[in-house]
Amino acid sequence: MEAMLMFLADTNQHTKTRPVFSSFIKMSNLSARTGRDRQRYDNNFRLVSGCIPYRVVKDEEDSSVDFQSKLQVLMVSSPNRHDLVFPKGGWEDDETVLEAASREAMEEAGVKGILREDPLGVWEFRSKSSSVEPDCCLGGCKGYMFALEVKEELATWPEHENRERRWLNVKEALELCRYEWMQCALEEFLRVMAEDGRTKEETLAASSSISNREDRQIGSSVLLCS
């Protein structure tokens, strides 16, 4: 299967985050959208939006564990199959691409969280199996993928009877990804998260250095006054 990376967000810019849209995730209306009446297309490409749900697992006993080892991603099984995929689905004409990604996360995986506004990328792909994605026809599909930091897991969700969800470490997820384009999205996710982790470490180190200098200055002032 051919997969082509069409666009990558500039990760040198400030990364924005956005809470999952509550208007699309009302607990009183836990039902998945069906049909293709509102489906968006672009030059015969079906537009798809999805996300890589993740969490950071802290190891209280070993603070030296590298950042990637602390990451876990959530994958779901495909209906009537044992394949594992990331939540994704059709981007419809009454929602933004971010809202579509948030909705799919709730419908397919039953999770809510904070969505990073900058996409990991946009991939063009065709499905190997028409039984999995029968509507990816003509020009195929164009998928926008985002990173979603999970803050809540629902006990039940619209597609819980047809899908199982599994938390995996990054190595396991790469091995179990069925689609090449999803593997590419996961690799880009890792790059973005690693860069984000380094930025946070540098910020903490800088803050600690400033705090230490201020403490020394205060100590010197006390000595002079005494």
PyMOL commands that set and color helices and strands:
alter all, ss='L'
color gray80, all
select helices_A, chain A and resi 22-24+27-29+67-70+97-109+170-176+180-225
alter helices_A, ss='H'
color red, helices_A
select strands_A, chain A and resi 3-7+17-19+41-42+45-56+71-77+84-85+88-90+111-116+121-125+141-153+165-169
alter strands_A, ss='S'
color yellow, strands_A
deselect
rebuild
show_as cartoon
